[in-house]
């Protein structure tokens, strides 16, 4: 029986794309004699897409070493490279919440029972008081009432204490959930948003943007030039470090309201609200120059990996845009930048055609 998993990743794409990647993943699993269970489906589906360098590296290493993909190894790959949030964290929080709810329920139930019993006793005592004329018996009844009142007060104090403790623990769990949500939206390699979080932010922005503010929202797609050559020549670990460096470069130079995400592989996407087309052009050109002039070296050998450049396609939001049309125009501009020789910024020709080159 498979271990309980709280969630699975969501993949976007057309039906044809899903069919293609499914065929590829099934072919690879058959070729390497990999057990065909859901966890391995997810692993090799991601592997077939080719946008997860760290997963590709680990899978290739396992295959090269002829290591068997047992359930433990597969689950570790799934948790490490596919689910950005830790499965155990969700399970632990779920368990803690159930424990807290169960404990509070028991405490409230016990307090309710004690309160009901005390009420019944007070009612009976009240009736007895009406019939008593013996001072000693009256004193005994009053003493019992005082004792029951004290016990009820203690019970209330205990419930209050337990509720306060439960509130503290729930606040802590809330903080942990907030952290997990952040991790779930973050690309583990670059520290930027992941694709799913970006598309969510994009949808929200398009819903909130009216025709008046559309002209002040821009989008850029940045793609590191010849990234496969870097991976092939220096290895995936060096390629990962280049991506990390580029991600940090973007975070340092983008404005606070800009939304930056790793969209896939070496492709970064940047949504720029309240930014004119000219401002977007200046910013992305500045980033292009910074990367081009950076002296990147392998830390293990102090060996230069040569000049690393980036091609950029940018566009401006227009009335009636969908996520697909908005990204599509930026993608076309990026294609033009690549086709023109790379290492340049190109504005989508729906607006004024413009290219910046070194």
Beta strands, then each sheet from edge to edge (+ up, - down):
strand 1: 218-224
strand 2: 259-264
strand 3: 267-272
strand 4: 297-298
strand 5: 303-304
strand 6: 310-316
strand 7: 344-347
strand 8: 354-357
sheet 1: 2+ 3- 1+ 6- 7- 8+
sheet 2: 4+ 5-
end
